[in-house]
Amino acid sequence: MEQFVFQLLVVMVLVVVMAPTAIVGHGMMLNPPQRSSMFRFGFAVPPNYNDNSLNCGGFG
């Protein structure tokens, strides 16, 4: 029983440590298109190919 508890604890620690690496905080607004993505919908604006990696004023 003690070995099972230890193994469970190890698995839980690994899940907690590895979980933040699976979070992807990138995205873009497509409907309606954001200003950085308007070129993808045929608007006559300069293209911004990094339109999925903008931040909202926080620490980047």
N, C-alpha and C positions, 0 to 999 in steps of 0.2 A: 504494500500500500504506500509506503514511504517513497519507493522508487517511482511509482505512478504520479504522485504529487509533485515530485521533483521534475519529471518529464513534462508534466502539464505546465509547470511554472516556466520551464525553459521555452516551451512552445509559445506561451503567452508573451513572454519577454521578446522573443523573436518577432512575433506579429506586431507588437507595439513599436519595435524599433524599425521594422521594415515598412509599416503602413504609410508613414509620411512620404516615402519615396514613390509611392504609387499615386499620389495626388498630383494632378496636372491642373494648374490654375490658369490655363490659357483658353481663350475663346473670343468670339466676336459676335456682334449683333448683326444678323442678316435680314431680319424682317421687323421693322424697316432697316435698310442698310445704314450702318454707321458711316460717318464721314470718311474714315480711313478705308472702308470697303466699297465705297460707291463705284470705283473704277471696275469692279467685278461685275457690275450690273449695267455697264454701258454709259455711265455718266462721263462727261468730259472733264475729268479731274486727274491730277498727277497720281500715278499708282504708288501705293504704299504696300510693299510686299511683306512688311512686318506688322500687318494689321491685326494679327492674332496675339501680339505680345505687348499690348499697351497696358499701362497701369492707371489707376484712378487717383493718382496723386499721393499714394502711400510710398513706403520705402520699396524700391524695386531691386 
